[in-house]
Amino acid sequence: MNYLRAVGGFIWIVSSAGCGAAPSARSFADSGARSETPAESVPPRRITSTHDWTRFGWDASRSSFSPVETGITAQNVATLRRQQVQLDGTVDASPIYLHGVRAGSGTHDVFFVTTTYGKTLAIDADNGNVLWRFTPSGYDGWAGSRRMTNSSPVADPDRNFIYAASPDGHIQKLAVADGRVVWSTAITRLPEREKIASPLNYFHGNIIATTGGYIGDAPPYQGHVAILDAASGRLLNVWNSLCSDRQGLIDPASCDESGSAIWGRAGAVIDTTTGDIFIATGDGKWDGRTNWGDATIALDSSATRMIDNYTPSNTEELDSRDADVGSTSPVLLGGGYVAQGGKDRTIRLLQFARARGATPRRGGETQSVPTPSGSGLFTAPAVMRSGSMTWMFAADGGGTAAWTLTSGRLEQKWRNKNGGTSPVIAGGLLYVYDPDGGLRVYSPESGQQLATLGSGSGHWNSPIVVDGRIALPEGNANGHQTSGVLDIWRLP
């Protein structure tokens, strides 16, 4: 049963009972965990586990705004205690979480992560033990190499399965109970060149995945959107951002153009009212016909028809100096407004309309504002709705900032010089991880810093906050390590 509770000017959805659990199964390889602080005579406070965090960005629209209470408040956040869980891989992405599911030998609250070389692990949220791990069959062939993934898994709504990516270009459906593979489907014909960098998404029975390229943009590759049937793993459709007149998986060398990576931190962003899919593409040719490099694109839910599109008026110049908009995914602000950042240090406010279809649109942004520190944007902004007000939070390498959308304009409310990865709002608090080390906690509307939680350095990692816990991976995929750390903070 759910009920509403007013807290601090927000309406929070609070659940009084958990969901069903998955079937039992045998336990796979377990590993120990190292705690930063010694065991205390008083056990950690037990927060009732009633919520899930099923994907990067909390919801299909990637708002990164959880409206549920977490048990962590401005008054107690500084008392959280960290456990550092040693992993056999670096997680340069975000975890997901399911509460009260059958995994390993019993019922647990579980964090799931995918490492850069494609191992997916189920980790007990209470003690950090690894309950099971899935290792793709080709792991030994690419571990330690440049071939990797920065993808986050996504959970099935039935809570019995999750979906995860690996550097061989496959998406796997894994059983929550034991990591068993239900199906595995390739979404590229050339995984050595086409990388799965972005998190997976799920909507109305389909898995939505995107591909890009590796550092250096070595040809041939094309960014594309792949739609898979979650039940069977069947590849339903592929939209290619170059040679877009050709559907399905293509041999990258058979297209005259290369590039146009879809690699933003949020990947495919879903309008949950219409099912439309929003993506941004990187460096590549734009001709407004079959080649859609350096563009913001809206597709219908099956990725068979373009709904609207945009490219900057100076698209060729941006392409020539590697300053494309594809470094970050579109941000859905509501009312047809979309924010699109980029490497050119600018966030553009756009208006999208389904009626425009594939008619090419070059320029015509409603507004342009600088990124928080005037550097390129490589993170996924967060969107918070408070009453009639829509807020957007973004962080780059040298700053964090907040805007409101007012009368069709972005109005900056606060800014600081603290760099960060993709922000997350949960339980009325704003969390921003500094890749140089440290997880900062703010009051969202004022920008007042409430606490800094100690952590190591990273890259694109970002936290989740649920059921009285924070989980944040450390480490940088570009270090090519086969080990890593997951930080778990809990209330004392």
N, C-alpha and C positions, 0 to 999 in steps of 0.2 A: 504494500500500500504506500502511496506517495502523499505527502501533504506539503503545504506551502508555509514558509516561515520568513518573516521580514527581519533582516539583519543589516544594520548599517546603511539603510537606504536601498538595499537590493532585495529582490525576492529570490530565495533559494529553494530548490526542489530537494526535499529530504525523503529518503526511503526508509521505511520501518522494517523491511524484510528483504532478504537476499533472493537471488534467482536460483534456478535449478543447477545441479552439478552435472559434470560429464561422467561417463562410465569409468570404472576403475581399470587399471592396467598395471603391468609390472614396472618397476623402477629401472631407469637406465643409469648411466655412470653418474655418480655423485662426486662432488669435490667440496672441500672445506672452505671456510671464509675467515678472513682476518678482520678483527674489529679494531678500530682506532683507539677505543677507550676500553679499559678493563671491565670485566663483569661487575655489576653492582649487586648489592644484597637485595635492593628493591627492584623487582622486575619492571621492564618497560610498560608504560601505560598501554592497555589494549583498546584500540579504537574499533568500534563495530565496523566490519567490512561489508559494505552494501553497494559499492559502486564499481564500475569498470572504467578503464581508459583504453579504448579499443584500437586506437590508431594515432599516428602523428597528427597533432593539431586538434585532438579531442573529438572532432566531428567531421563529417564528409566535406563540409565547406571550409575546413582548416581554420576555424576561428581562433583556435588555441585559447578558448574561454570556457572553463568549466563552471557551471552555475551551482554546483553542489558544495555543501560544506565539507571541509577536509579535516577538521579538528585542529588545524594549525592556524594560529591567529597572530595578530601583531604583538600580543602580549607574551606568547610562548614560543615564537619562532626561534628566538635566540637560544632556547634551551635544547633544541634538537641535537641528537647525538648521531654521529656518522659511523657507519660500518663500511669498510672498503672490501668489496668482494673481488677476489682475483679470478680473472677469466682467461680462457685459452684463446683469446682473440680481442681485438680492439673494436669497440662499438662506436663508430663515428656517425651516430644517428640518435634516435630517441627510442626508449623502451615503450612497451605497451603493458597493460595490466588487466588481469581477470581475478575477481575475488571468489573464494569458496568453490574452486573447481577441483575435480579429481585429476591429480597429476602425480606421476611416480607412484608411491605406495599409499597415498592417502589424500585427504582433502586439504588444499592449501590456497592461500592468496599468492598469486604467481606473477612475477615480471617475466616478459619474454623479450629477448634481444636477438638481433642478427649481427654477427661480426663482419668485418670488412671482407673476409675470405669465405663467407657464406655459411658458417656454423650458426645454427639457431639454438638458443639455450632457454630452458625454463628454470627460473630461479625462485626459490621460496622467499617470499617477501618478508617473512618473520625472522629468518636466521641466515639467509644468503646462500643456503645449500643449493647446488645445481641438481635439479630433479631429473632432468634428461637433456640430451643434446642431439641434434640432428647434424650430421656432417655430410655434405654433398659428395658424391662418388668421385668427382675429379679434384677434390680438395688438394691432394698432394701435388698436383700438377701446376697450381697457381699460387699456393700459399707462399707469402714472402715476395711475390712479384708485383708488377704494376696492375694486374687484373684484380679488381675488387668491386664491392658494392657499398654504397652509403645508405641503403634502403632500410626503412623500418617496416616490420611486419604489420599486418592488420588482422583483427579477429573476426570470425564469423558471428553473426548475431545469435546463433544457437549456442555459442560459447563452448562447443565441442571441438572446434578447429581454428587454426590460424593459417595465414598465408604468408610466405616468406620468399625472398629473392636470393639468388646466388650468382657468382661471377660467370657461370657457364650460360647465362642468359635465360635461365629457367625460373619459373614461379612454382613453388611447391605448396600443396595443401597438406598440413601436418595435424595429426591428432593431438589435442591438448593433453590427453591422458598419458601419452608415452612418446610423442614425436614421430609416430609412424607416418610414412608417406602414403597419402591417399591417391594423389596424382601429381605429376610434374610435367609442365608444359613450357616449351621454348617460346620466347617472344622476340627472338632475333635469329637471323641466319648467320651472323658473324659476331659472336660474343667477344672475340678478340679485339674488336673495334667498337662495338656498340655496348655501352655500359648502362646498367640499371642503377642510377644514382639517387633517384627520388623515392620517397616512401610510397607504399602501395595504398590504394583506397578501395572501398567497398560501397556499392550502392545498388539496392534492389536486385540482389542476387548475382551481381557481376563484380569481378575484380577489375580495377582500372590501374594500369601500369604504364610507365613512360620510359623511353630510352634516350640516351645522349651519346657522347663520345668521351674518350679519355683525355687527360692533360696533353696538350699539344695538338689536339684535333686532327690526328693522323687519319687521312682518308683511307677507304671510303666508309662513311656511315651516314645515316639519316635519323633525326629524331622522329619518334613516332609514338602514338597512343595505341595501346593494345587493350582490348576488351575480352575478358575470359568469363565463361560460365563457371560460377563458383562451385556448383554441384559436380560437374563432370570434368572441368578443366579444359573444355573445348574452347579454342580460340575463335571468338565470334566475329571480330572485325579488327582491322588495323587501319588507322589514319596516318599517312606519311606526310610529314611537313614539307618535304621535298619530293617532287614527283607525286603530288597529292592526287593526281588523276588515276593513280594505281592503288587499288585496295589490296589488303593482305600483306603478309610478310614478303618483302622483296630482297633480292640479292643486292646488297648495297652498291656493288660495282656496276650494276645494271642501270643505275640512275646517273644522269650526267652531272648532278650536283651533289656535294657532300657538306655535312655540317648540320646546322639548325637543331642543335641539341635541346632536348627537353629535360633539364636537370635542376630546376629550382627546388629549394628545400621542401616546398609543399607539394611538388609534383602536380598531379591532376587535382583541381579544386572543383567541387561539385556544388551547383546551385540546387539545394535540396527541395525546392519548390517545383522546378521544371526538370531536374535531372541533367541539365546542360553541364558540359565539361569545359572548364577554363584551363588553358595552359599558356605558357610563354616559351618562345623559341629563342635560341642563341644565334651566334654568327652563322650566316648563310644567305644565299640569294633570296631576294624578295622581288617577285614580279606581279603579285596580286592575282595570279592565275593558278599556277601549279606549284610554285615555290614560295614558301612562307617563312623565310628566315627572319630573325629579329622582329618578332611580332607577338601580339597578344591575340589569342584565338579562342573563340567559343564554338564548341561542337554540340550537336544534340547528344542524347544519352547513349546512343548506339555508336557514336563517332562515325556516322555515315554522312552527315550533312553539316556544313558550316552555318552557324547562327549569326555570328558577327566577327569582326576582326579589326585590328589596328596595327599600324607600324609608324614609328616616328617619321617626320618629314625628312630627316637627314639619315635615313636608314643605311644608305650606301657608305656614308662617312663613318657611322657607328660601326658598321661591319669591318671597314678597313682598319680601324684602330682597336678592335676587340673591345668595344664598349656597348655591347648588346643589352637588351632588356631581359634576356633569358636567364640572368643570374639569380632571379627571384621569381616566384610564381605570382599570378594575379591574386589580389585581395578583394573579396566581395564585401562591399560596405552596405549593400541594400539599396533599393530604389533605382537599380540599374547602374549605380556607381561602382567603378572598379578602380583600385589603385594599382599602379604598375611601376615598380622600381627598376633599377638597372645598374650596370657597371659605370654608367656616365654620371653617377652621383645625383641622380634626379628621381623623384617619385612623381609620376604623372597621374592626375585624376581624370578618368575617362568615363564616358556614358555609353553603355552598351544597350542595344535594342535588337530583339530577335528578328524583327522585320527586315533588317539590313542584309541578312544572309551573307553570301560570299562576295557581295559588292565590295571591291577593295577600298579600304579607308586609310589614307596616309595623312598623318597629322590630325589636328583638330582636337587636341586634349582640352579639357575644361580648365585645368590648372596644373601648374608644375611647382613643386616645392623641393628644396634641397634635402638630402638624406641627413640623418642626425648629426654627423660630423663632416659632411661634405666628401665622403668617400663612397666607393661602390657598395651597393647593397647586395649581400649574398645570403640573407636570412629571410625567414618567413614572418612578416608582421602579424600581430594578434589584433583581433577585433572584439570589443566589449560593448554590449548594449545595456545601458542603464536608464530605465525609463524611456523617454523619447530621444535620448542622446546616444549617438554612436561614436565610440572612441577607437582610434587606431594607435598601436604601439609598435615601434620599430627600433632595431638596434643594428649598428654597423661596427666596424673595427675601432671607432673612436668616440662613440656616443650612443645614447639612448634618448628617445623623444616620444612625446604623446601629442596627438592631434584629436580634435573633434570634427565631425562632418556637420557643418551648420549651413543651411540654405545653399547646398550644393558647393560648398567651399571647405577646404581643410584649414582649420585654425589651430596653430600650435599652442599647446597649453603648458608644456614644460620640456626642458631638455637638459641633459648633463653630458659630461665628457667620459662616461664609463662605457667602454665597448661591450659588446655582447653578441650572442647568437640569437636564435629565434625565441622571442618572449612567450611566456605562458602566464595566464591569469587563472587562479584557482582559489576558491574560498575567500574571495575578496582581496587577494594579495597578488602582486605582480612579481614574477620570478624571471631573472635574466642572468644567464651564465656567461661569465667573462672567459673567453678561450685562453687568456693568460693565467687563469686560475681564480676561483671564487664564484659562488652563486649569490648574487645580490637579490634582496627582497625589498620591494617598494610598496608604498601606498599608491594605487594606480592613478587616482585623480589628482593628487598633489605632487607626486614624484618624490616624496620624502623617503629616504632610505631607512629601512627598519632594521636590517641585519645584513651581514655578509657571512655566509657559511663557507668554511674552508674546503677547497678542493684543488685537484691538480689541473694542469692545462689540457686543452683540447683543440677542437677545430670546428665542426658543425654540430657537435653534440648539443642536446637540449633536454630539459628535465620534464618529468611528469609529477603531479602532486595529487594524491588520492588516498583516502582512508588513513589519514594520519601519517603518511609516509611521503618522502620525496625520493625519486630515483633519477640519477644522472650518470651517464657514462663519461669516462675521461679518455683522452688519447686522440691521436691524429692518424687517419688512414694513410696519409702520405709518408708516415714513418715505416710502413710495410712491416709492422710487428705482428706476431702471432700470439700476443698476450695483451691484457688490458685490465681495466678496473671499472667496476660499477659501484658508485657511491649510493648508499641507502641511508637516509636520515629518518630517525623515528623520535617520537616524543619520549622523554624519560618517564 
